[in-house]
Amino acid sequence: MLDLLLERGDSPLANSRCEICAVAATQEVARALAIQRGDALLKFVSRLYTVDGKVVDYSYSYFLPGYFRFHVVRELTGK
């Protein structure tokens, strides 16, 4: 999706914000991931913003702990 938005170039993109939290798998998600309902997952909820603050993409993803390693880089602006 990001590649499509960048290619179109309608609105300049500024940043993406992602919330990461631990959740218990619902029956629907557990079935899709072939795990047990209630198993622990990491849920990522992301919003992609334009320079004027408009949300142009909203997404959520689930990850199984132990299969992925994430690195978070936080930048400070207005130095």
N, C-alpha and C positions, 0 to 999 in steps of 0.2 A: 504494500500500500504506500509506503514511504517513497519508493522509487516512482510510482505513478504520480504522486503529488508533486515531487520534485521535477519530474518531466513536464507536467502541465504548467507549472510555474505561475498559477493563477494568483496566489498570495504567498509572499515570502514567509518561510517557516522560521520560527524562533526557537522553540524548544519542545521537549517532550517531558512530561512528568509522570512518574510511575510509583504507585503505592504497592509495596510488597508485604503480604501478610500470610500467616499460616492459617489454613482452614481444613475442616474435615470434608472429605469427598462426599458429595451428594450421590444418590443412587445413579442418576444419569451420568455424571462425570466418572464415577467408579466403573460403570459399564463400558464407557468409551475408552478408558485407560486400562481396562482389564485388572482392576484392583478391587479391594473390598470397600464397601460403603463405610465411611468414617475414618479411612486411612488419612494420614496427614499429607497435605499438599502445600506447595507455595503458590499463592495466587498473585498474579501481576495484573494490576489495573492501570492502563496507560491512557493519557490524553496528549494529543499533539496540537500545539498552538501555533498560530500565525503571529507575526510581529505585532499586530494590533490586538492580540489576546483572544482571538476567535478559536474555538476548538474545531479542528477539521478532521480529526480521527479519534475514535474511542475504541479501545480493545481490551480484552482480558485473556489471560493465558494461565494454564495450570502446569506446574512442574513437580515431578517426583523428587523429594529430597534424596540425596545420595547419588543421583545420576547427573547432576549439573553442578558447576562451580560458577558463581557469579562474582563479578568485581564491580563495585559501584564507585564512580568518580563524581565527586561533588565539586562544582566550580563556584567560586564567589565572584559576583559581578559588582560593579560600582566601586572598585578599589580606589 
